[in-house]
Amino acid sequence: MNTTRSSLLIALFIIVGIALSASLFVVKETERAIILRLGDMQLDAQGEPKVLAPGLHFRVPFIDTIRFFDRRLRTLDIPSARIPTEEKKEVLVDLFAKWRIRDFALFFKTTGSDPMHAERLLREKTIDGLRTEIGRRQLNDVVSSSRELVMQTIGQDINKTAQSLGIDVVDARVKRIDLPDQVSTAVFGLMRTERKRVASEHRARGQSRSEAIKANADARVTVILAQANKQALQLRGQGDADAAKIYAQAYGAEPEFYRFYRSLEAYKKTFRDKSDMLVIKPDSEFFQYFHQPHAKQAENSAE
């Protein structure tokens, strides 16, 4: 009898333990949960869907089903998409979006608590927004000046759509904007041609300015040299005139000394070398100062 009672107690404890383990569950700090009772969401006192906060909770076994939702920030990577610009040039765009669940009950109703389904909807909406925004802009604007504006507009459009799914899109960013290979080759060819044209214009303009500067410099050099030569000739002429005047004054004061000095200069130039020879009469006037220098001096003194 005691053995039977003990067995029944043990069985009862086991059943209670199983029931408790099936009735109790834990919601983690990074999660939220919703109770489905026979497929319907449980409501709180205000008639709103009941969302369970982190902690230990109770459910009715075999009747209640628990749906868990991750409330952390998620990253949606959107692979390269070919999107045409206003001038019909396609670009390859890689981007990502940061999102998280805002309304857990609405998220469950719209997506069935399937994050993959939510990401598919976000991806489609993002690509549609890219086509709309990039399609109305030119390539240069997409790549440089309007890039931030494009992503800001797309982020706002995505967030509006995400609100209907119970999702908040925190941020959306472009990782890369590239041209397809065939388009890149054509664009780079046009860029090289344009750069060569601009370089040729700069070279031609520089050559023209160089020639003008050289011609101006040559003209200034010619003018400066002509003025310098003119001034030099004037100074030389003035100097010669002054020298001739000084010589004339000096020689006019002593004419005989001047004639004697000129004779000495003539002798020096005539007998510069030992081999020099002069055929002339000894009593020639050329040698007058050799014949009677004292007589000549006395004659001059008498005069």
Secondary structure by P-SEA (a helix, b strand, c coil): caaaaaaaaaaaaaaaaaaaaaabbbbcccccbbbbcccbbbbccccccccccccccccccccbbbbbbbccbbbbbbcbbbbbccccbbbbbbbbbbcccccaaaaaaaccccaaaaaaaaaaaaaaaaaaaaaacccccccccaaaaaaaaaaaaaaaaaaaacccccccccccccccaaaaaaaaaaaaaaaaaaaaaaaaaaaaaaaaaaaaaaaaaaaaaaaaaaaaaaaaaaaaaaaaaaaaaaaaacaaaaaaaaaaaaaaaaacccccccccccccccccccccaaaaaaaaaac
